[in-house]
């Protein structure tokens, strides 16, 4: 199979634990782009938190794309055009705030290039460091959110949040997309919006078939694109659920797992090894 696109999650997939790209991985992706392969970044991060990585990989020069907010936005890196955008109504975000109080979890969302929260907490601080976005602690979350937003997050320690996730997935079944991107991040987007559905929209615009796509990820919010792609790849450090649904399991993010996929399946300079 000749692959025309590789879609990459960022945290714990493309990026090492220190949030950098290894030289081997970067070179393999540049070689893939030189060969005409589209490199697409797909993350729960907002666009502004992804642009430095897109710039490092020169996605603008190669005419590639970003899927931000778990697929809530599709952005053409060359033109800056937003090809697709999905939002949550203000009323829904306010309802999620009320539910966060009921369930004893924190909540934040994004307004412009800021993270908005009413309650300072360690997990919103982590999101600020991951995205390099400032955190605006407001007196009233509801008064601050007066326009639709792409997504909202609820946050707590992983074991506690797992119970909240199961409860709310039943409560909002058919109304919202709910998934965890990290063990302590529970993300809410418009129903039907996932990395997989947005990837489908993108390849239809480009005339690429799903069989010609590789998707690589590690967390539950990557499941939809891993199942959609012709070759769905789980990182060696992925969750067991992701590994169970993947076509192939590569090495970890700390051991050039992405580079090994590119070298084996696209550049064909390495023997395929699981």
Order of alpha helices (4+ residues) and beta strands (2+ residues): beta-alpha-beta-alpha-alpha-beta-beta-beta-alpha-beta-beta-alpha-beta-alpha-beta-alpha-beta-beta-alpha-beta-alpha-beta-alpha-beta-alpha
